[in-house]
Amino acid sequence: MSVIQIITIAFFVSLLFFATHLTAGLLLQERKYSVKKMAFMWGSAGIFLFLEVCFSFIFLSKPWRMPIALVLSYLYFWGIFIYVSADGFWKKCYLWITYGCVFCVSLSISFYGCYLLVPNSSDTFVYFIRGVIYSIICLVIFFAYHKYGRPIIREVSGFRAKNWISLSIVSIIYFFTFVILLSKISADNEIKSDTLLLFFLLACSFAAASILIIGSIYQMRKEARDELVKQNVEYLISYVKNTRKTEQENRRIRHDMRHHDERIAAMAKEGNTEGILAYLGQNKEASESFPAWCPNVTVNGILGSYAGKAKEAGVEYIAQADTPAQSGVADVDFVAILANLLENALNACVAKKSSGPIKVHIRNVGNKTVIAVSNPCSTGMKLENGLPAERGIGIDSIISSSNRYQGEINYKIQEGICTACIILNP
């Protein structure tokens, strides 16, 4: 082939690879950086891909051009995907490796399609037909994933590493097997019955394994939902108990109002002004022991529950909220996000033996719900990509629920105060 033909083919192949990898990356990622930075990262990957494909087509023999170009571009885009996606490492690995398996299957089918449909055509035309075939297959799979798979995957947190490691290992085995088989299919340069049978069996095996994995993911989602529902019930029960307690206290105060009036009148005759003020302050504290921060029952329940816990722990607690009774954020997600933020804040204060304060601000700004919680934290706390480096199930639940609202999560530490800010788009 001439240099012009090589560059033309390299440009076409890299363009299709780039479009396919980019579409997969955008569908699979949980955006961590600004749109501008993401565009720069993916654009740089496209330039690298073109240079790498040109190198493969110029310096490598025909059987090795496509496999080497595929593996190098795939691994490089894998690194970009890991860097720009805000999710657990092993979940990102599983998603990208599984996509690699799908890409290899699509590419193998395109090879067989060209062997069958255009066996004696020029290299340029063969690469064009091959690109069209695997692009169509990938687009169909992408569309199906976007409609059916993505909502489920996003509900399952990526920070339960044990489950995702197991799934990733299965995908890695299939991926390298597919790459080896793809190299054999490319080197055959024709349809061979033994290779075709092996590919068919491997593809069927991968499909069966994928069905089992989907079942595992469903189970992981069910477990996550059950945990959140359990938390929601606990906080609602706490809310009802506190409300009933306050009602009983208010009724007692109203019933005993005559005695209070007599007590105040007696202190007035004695000229005990300070005693009167102190007595009135006690009554006010008793009648407002469970304030209504906002019209939303769930948010009130959570804020009230942690107001009581903070008081018992001797931690100052300041809360402000304007959440309406009917919020675009589901109750179960308020529990997962707000309750876990407050639990972590209270635990941090107790561990540091700090009296706080814990400050909570919940605001509706336009169509967004903004939740900010700040508290004193230990000097050893480290952040990684805007999240605590050491994550437990609490952070796990916060991220999982925030993702359902295309949420933005950002932690920062300044002068010993950790502030978690979450912006939801219900």
C-alpha positions, -999 to +999 in steps of 0.1 A: +000+000+000+011+035-007+017+061+022-016+079+012-036+046+014-020+038+048-028+073+062-063+071+048-070+037+063-053+047+096-075+078+098-107+059+091-099+031+116-088+056+143-119+077+137-142+047+142-122+034+172-123+069+187-161+073+181-168+039+196-145+043+226-157+078+233-194+068+231-187+039+255-167+062+279-194+088+280-221+062+287-202+043+313-185+072+332-197+091+362-184+126+354-158+138+379-144+170+363-157+200+344-169+195+309-140+215+296-114+193+313-133+161+302-133+174+266-096+180+267-088+145+281-110+127+256-097+149+228-061+141+237-070+104+237-082+108+201-049+124+190-030+096+206-052+070+190-046+084+155-008+084+160-008+049+174-029+035+146-006+051+120+024+035+137+007+001+137-002+003+100+033+016+089+056-006+110+036-039+116+027-067+093-009-071+082-020-099+107-008-078+137-020-043+127-055-045+139-049-065+172-020-043+183-039-011+174-069-024+192-051-034+224-030-002+227-059+021+220-082+002+243-057+002+272-050+039+268-087+048+267-091+025+298-066+047+316-085+079+306-118+063+317-104+054+351-090+089+356-121+109+346-149+087+361-159+093+397-167+058+409-151+029+426-119+016+408-131-020+404-165-010+392-148+011+365-126-018+356-155-041+352-174-017+330-145-010+307-133-045+304-168-058+297-171-031+270-138-044+256-153-079+253-183-065+235-160-045+212-139-077+204-171-097+196-184-069+173-150-066+156-148-104+151-182-104+135-171-077+112-141-098+101-163-127+093-188-104+075-160-091+052-147-126+046-182-136+035-194-105+017-163-089+001-136-116+001-115-102-028-119-064-023-092-039-017-079-032+018-094+002+019-129-010+010-126-040+034-116-017+063-145+006+054-171-023+054-156-038+086-159-004+103-195+000+093-204-035+106-188-032+140-200+003+145-236-007+138-234-036+162-218-014+189-244+013+185-272-012+189-256-025+221-249+010+234-285+020+228-297-011+247-273-004+276-283+033+278-320+023+280-319-008+302-285-013+318-273+022+328-301+030+353-294-003+371-256+000+371-258+036+385-278+024+415-251+000+426-222+017+443-187+012+430-171+012+464-180-024+474-147-036+460-151-073+468-181-078+445-167-058+416-133-075+418-149-109+413-169-096+383-138-079+369-117-111+370-144-129+349-144-101+324-106-100+322-104-137+314-129-133+286-113-101+273-078-116+268-094-148+253-113-127+228-082-107+219-062-139+212-091-153+192-094-120+173-057-122+163-063-157+150-094-146+130-074-118+115-045-140+106-067-167+090-078-141+064-108-164+056-135-183+074-122-215+090-147-239+106-126-246+137-120-209+145-156-200+138-169-228+161-145-216+188-157-180+184-194-191+185-188-212+217-169-184+234-195-158+225-223-180+238-203-186+270-198-149+274-235-142+269-244-168+295-218-154+320-232-119+314-267-131+323-254-145+355-235-112+362-267-092+356-284-113+382-256-106+407-259-068+400-297-070+405-290-087+439-264-060+448-290-033+439-316-051+460-293-052+490-284-015+486-321-006+485-330-028+515-303-011+535-316+024+526-352+014+533-342+000+567-325+033+575-355+052+563-378+033+586-355+038+615-354+076+611-392+079+605-398+059+636-375+082+655-393+112+641-427+098+652-414+091+687-399+126+691-431+142+677-453+123+702-429+131+730-431+168+722-469+167+718-472+152+753-449+177+768-468+206+752-501+192+765-486+189+799-475+225+798-509+237+786-526+217+813-504+231+840-506+266+828-525+277+859-497+265+881-472+283+859-492+315+862-493+312+899-456+305+901-448+336+879-472+358+899-455+347+932-420+356+918-434+389+905-446+398+940-411+390+953-396+412+926-375+381+913-372+392+877-342+369+869-362+340+883-391+348+860-369+350+829-352+317+837-385+300+843-399+313+810-368+301+792-372+266+806-408+265+794-398+277+759-370+251+757-394+224+767-421+234+742-396+238+713-375+207+720-383+193+686-385+222+662-399+220+626-370+229+604-390+225+571-423+211+558-407+178+547-414+150+571-384+129+562-359+158+564-374+168+597-372+133+610-335+130+601-326+165+615-345+158+647-330+124+652-294+138+650-303+169+670-311+145+698-280+124+693-258+155+692-273+168+724-266+135+741-230+136+729-225+172+740-220+184+704-234+217+692-258+213+664-271+240+640-295+231+612-313+251+585-336+237+559-363+249+534-372+215+518-408+215+507-433+188+517-432+173+482-395+172+471-381+159+439-356+139+460-371+106+472-373+100+509-350+070+507-323+091+490-326+118+516-320+091+542-290+078+523-274+112+517-284+134+547-285+108+574-251+094+564-235+128+562-248+136+597-237+102+610-202+107+597-201+143+611-212+132+646-188+102+646-160+126+637-168+150+665-171+121+690-138+106+679-121+139+681-138+147+715-150+179+699-180+199+710-187+208+673-204+226+659-221+205+633-237+228+608-263+216+583-277+237+555-303+224+530-315+248+503-336+246+472-319+268+446-339+268+414-343+232+403-314+220+425-312+207+460-281+217+479-270+199+510-240+211+530-227+196+563-196+208+581-179+196+612-145+195+629-124+166+617-091+149+625-059+161+611-053+127+596-083+128+573-072+126+536-092+134+505-089+118+471-106+133+440-129+153+462-139+123+484-126+108+516-097+085+508-110+059+533-146+052+524-172+031+543-207+021+535-219+056+545-200+073+517-209+044+495-246+051+500-242+089+495-225+084+461-249+058+449-280+080+457-264+112+444-257+095+411-294+090+405-298+128+404-266+135+384-253+148+417-221+167+423-202+157+454-173+177+469-155+174+502-130+200+514-110+204+545-100+239+557-086+249+591-096+216+606-132+218+593-145+192+569-173+204+546-193+181+524-214+197+497-238+178+475-258+193+447-287+172+433-307+178+401-340+161+409 
